[in-house]
Amino acid sequence: MMDSCKLVVIGASMGGLSALETVLLALPEGFLVPIAVVMHRSVESTSGLLQVLRKHSALRVQEPHDKEPIRSGYVYIAPPDYHLMVENGSFALSTDAPELYARPSINVLFESAADTYGAGVVAVVMTGASSDGSRGAVRVKEAGGTVIVQDPATAESSLMPQSALRATQTDRVMNLKDIGVFLSGVCGAERIGHASY
């Protein structure tokens, strides 16, 4: 398990809104590690998603702009129809071709996070009806990071977590409430109170 936590990346698809609400509710206001989220949604998706999540989180929730610095205490939601990547302390948005029919792609986020932050990444694969995230989870593990997978039995759609479990060795298989508690423990504010992004 990791010594320091630099970035949490979360991927979800079908049933993801409810799942993300549950995880964010468990995170305290003092949770300083940045969180980047890819949730599959339609191109026509509006800012209503952000408004809903803001009601369920003590953290600041927003969609990042291209080249925006990654800041502590924020939850960044990938904008619809853009891949979200991290590079050297900032975000990059891309309109490259969809992967597994998805843009944003969970794999793209996870892989860029692993390439940038290595063992400092915690990746969370939640409910979803595709295999997106599995290849990215493999990259995170290869880089020394931590991979958490929602218990497929508790997922609205079990395909995504099952695919991740088949693809790589995971550090934890947990229900949603426990994921938030676990993140608070391994990425708690007391561990990274000095961090600046």
C-alpha positions, 0 to 999 in steps of 0.5 A, a space after each residue: 500500500 502506498 506511502 503518499 497519495 497524490 491523486 485519486 482517479 475514479 471511473 464509473 458508467 451506468 449507475 455512476 451518479 448514485 455511486 459517486 454521491 455515496 463515495 463523496 458523502 464519506 469524504 470529509 471537508 479536510 480531504 485534500 487529495 485532488 480527485 479526478 472523475 470520468 463518468 460516461 454521460 451523453 454529449 448533451 449532458 448539462 451542468 445538472 450533474 455538478 449541482 447534484 454532486 455539490 449537494 453530496 460533497 463537502 469538497 468543491 466540485 467542478 469541470 476542469 478547463 484545459 491546462 488548469 492546475 490541479 488543486 487540493 480539495 477539489 473533485 474534477 469531473 471530466 466534461 462531456 465529449 472530452 478525454 481528461 488527462 493529467 500531466 505535470 500538475 495540470 489537466 489536459 482535455 482532448 477530442 481524440 477518438 473515443 475509446 470503447 465508444 466512450 469520450 471521456 474514457 476512464 482508461 485515458 484518465 487512469 493511464 495518464 495519472 499512472 504515467 504522471 504520478 506513479 505510485 501516488 495514484 489511487 484508482 477506483 473502478 465502480 459500476 458500469 456496463 463496459 470494460 472501460 477502466 480495466 486497461 487503466 487499472 493495469 497501468 496504475 498497478 504497474 506503476 505501483 499505485 493502488 486499485 480499488 474496485 467496487 464489489 460487483 455484487 453491489 454495483 448497479 451494473 457489474 460488468 465494469 468492476 468484474 472486468 477490472 477484477 479479471 484484468 489485474 490484481 486489486 488492493 481492495 474490493 469494497 462496497 461504496 460506503 467503505 470506499 470513501 472511508 478507505 480513501 479517507 484513511 490512506 489519503 487523509 489530510 494529516 498525511 498530505 497537509 503540506 501538499 500543494 498542487 
